[in-house]
Amino acid sequence: MTSTPAPPALSRRLQAVLHRRPALRLTGLLTPALVWLVLLYIAPLALLLATAFFSTNSFTGRIEYEFSTDNVVDVLTTPEYLLTALRTVGVAVGVTLLCVVLALPLAAFMALVARPRSRPVLVALVLTPLWASYLVKIYAWRMLLVPEGGLLGSLSPGYGWIAVIVTLTYLWLPYMVLPVYAGISSMRGSFLEATADLGARPWTSFRTVMLPLLAPSIAAGSVFTFSLSLGDYITVQTVGGTHQMLGNMVYSTFSVDLPFAAAVAILPLIVMAAYLLTIRRTGALSRL
């Protein structure tokens, strides 16, 4: 059976009500997206955090649904786990800083030096690595960084933290280049011309004019590079040898002790919350 259309009078009445009440109209537009977000993202995350306050029976391996703070207290007070968290943050900061150093000249060339016709091509080339498989790119870097017989020869750093930072920088660099490129493209050229007319050197113009204006764009890109590096574990397993990050701890324990793995997952959440609160004043969150 085909559904009968709503009477014209009822349709006009509904349109009039929505027109008089913008808040109701906005609620109707946002409700499906909010329901999707709550059911598929916030609810699973809340369940994961709630699991951290349970325990696992050492004999049966089953989860005991009795409230306990032992796992959370253990994770937050054990020096070994805190050292792993500090090591993970150090890798994420190193990757972010290296992405900034590489993205600034590349984005500046794309936005200020390259011809307008070639800029879309350069943007596509920056995005091209994202189209390849994540695992393929990691194993390609493994071949480059292998200690003996690698394609880099004697220049290879081998497996370790340098290899992890280099590989993660390659993986997440496009996420830094694009916001910086958008920031430079939206920047008025008269700012740089005015500094040049006043006798400022290029480095002075970059340091006093361009860099402060690009701070929100850099901060927006750092949200991606920092968070993606913070939660990575496959790269460390592939090119980092036996070193561990928080993601490796979660991966190695979730199948045998899910509540403890959930407690470990609280650490990167705390770090990311602190990081987002730190950069909120730069206006970066409004650019995401």
JODA-V54250 format. One record per backbone hydrogen bond with DSSP energy under -1.0 kcal/mol. NH is the residue of the N-H (numbers start at 0). CO is the residue of the C=O. If there is no record, write none. Layout:
nh=NH co=CO
nh=NH co=CO
This chain:
nh=10 co=6
nh=11 co=7
nh=12 co=8
nh=13 co=9
nh=14 co=10
nh=15 co=11
nh=16 co=12
nh=17 co=13
nh=18 co=14
nh=19 co=15
nh=20 co=16
nh=24 co=20
nh=25 co=21
nh=26 co=22
nh=27 co=23
nh=28 co=24
nh=29 co=25
nh=30 co=26
nh=33 co=29
nh=34 co=30
nh=35 co=31
nh=36 co=32
nh=37 co=33
nh=38 co=34
nh=39 co=35
nh=40 co=36
nh=41 co=36
nh=42 co=37
nh=44 co=40
nh=45 co=41
nh=46 co=42
nh=47 co=43
nh=48 co=44
nh=49 co=45
nh=50 co=46
nh=52 co=49
nh=53 co=50
nh=54 co=63
nh=56 co=61
nh=60 co=56
nh=63 co=54
nh=65 co=63
nh=67 co=52
nh=72 co=68
nh=73 co=69
nh=74 co=70
nh=75 co=71
nh=76 co=72
nh=77 co=73
nh=81 co=77
nh=82 co=78
nh=83 co=79
nh=84 co=80
nh=85 co=81
nh=86 co=82
nh=87 co=83
nh=88 co=84
nh=89 co=85
nh=90 co=86
nh=91 co=87
nh=92 co=88
nh=93 co=89
nh=94 co=90
nh=95 co=91
nh=96 co=92
nh=97 co=93
nh=98 co=94
nh=99 co=95
nh=100 co=96
nh=101 co=97
nh=102 co=98
nh=103 co=99
nh=105 co=101
nh=106 co=102
nh=107 co=103
nh=108 co=104
nh=109 co=105
nh=110 co=106
nh=111 co=107
nh=112 co=108
nh=113 co=108
nh=121 co=117
nh=122 co=118
nh=123 co=119
nh=124 co=120
nh=125 co=121
nh=126 co=122
nh=127 co=123
nh=129 co=126
nh=130 co=127
nh=136 co=132
nh=137 co=133
nh=138 co=134
nh=139 co=135
nh=140 co=136
nh=141 co=137
nh=142 co=138
nh=143 co=139
nh=144 co=140
nh=150 co=142
nh=152 co=149
nh=154 co=151
nh=155 co=152
nh=159 co=238
nh=163 co=159
nh=164 co=160
nh=165 co=161
nh=166 co=162
nh=167 co=163
nh=168 co=164
nh=169 co=165
nh=170 co=166
nh=171 co=167
nh=172 co=168
nh=174 co=171
nh=175 co=172
nh=176 co=172
nh=177 co=173
nh=179 co=175
nh=180 co=176
nh=181 co=177
nh=182 co=178
nh=183 co=179
nh=184 co=180
nh=185 co=181
nh=190 co=187
nh=192 co=188
nh=193 co=189
nh=194 co=190
nh=195 co=191
nh=196 co=192
nh=197 co=193
nh=198 co=195
nh=199 co=194
nh=204 co=200
nh=205 co=201
nh=206 co=202
nh=207 co=203
nh=208 co=204
nh=209 co=204
nh=210 co=205
nh=212 co=208
nh=213 co=209
nh=217 co=213
nh=218 co=214
nh=219 co=215
nh=220 co=216
nh=221 co=217
nh=222 co=218
nh=224 co=220
nh=225 co=221
nh=226 co=222
nh=227 co=223
nh=228 co=224
nh=229 co=225
nh=230 co=226
nh=236 co=232
nh=237 co=233
nh=238 co=234
nh=239 co=235
nh=242 co=239
nh=248 co=244
nh=249 co=245
nh=250 co=246
nh=251 co=247
nh=253 co=249
nh=256 co=252
nh=260 co=256
nh=261 co=257
nh=262 co=258
nh=263 co=259
nh=264 co=260
nh=266 co=263
nh=268 co=264
nh=269 co=265
nh=270 co=266
nh=271 co=267
nh=272 co=268
nh=273 co=269
nh=274 co=270
nh=275 co=271
nh=276 co=272
nh=277 co=273
nh=278 co=274
nh=281 co=278
nh=282 co=279
nh=286 co=283
